[in-house]
Amino acid sequence: MSVLTYLIPISLFLGGFGLVAFFWTLRTRQYEDPKGDSERILSDQYDDHPKG
């Protein structure tokens, strides 16, 4: 039973850390344009290697 006195605060801290990290990603607008990001990955506009 004494193990719970360690595990409960650790789990609350980790959950709070995850929540803060999620709100930070929302605040820095990292979810604004997921479709555009996926298209930019596949585009050849920034391809450094010449074809052929």
Residue pairs with C-beta under 8 A, 6 or more apart in sequence:
25 31
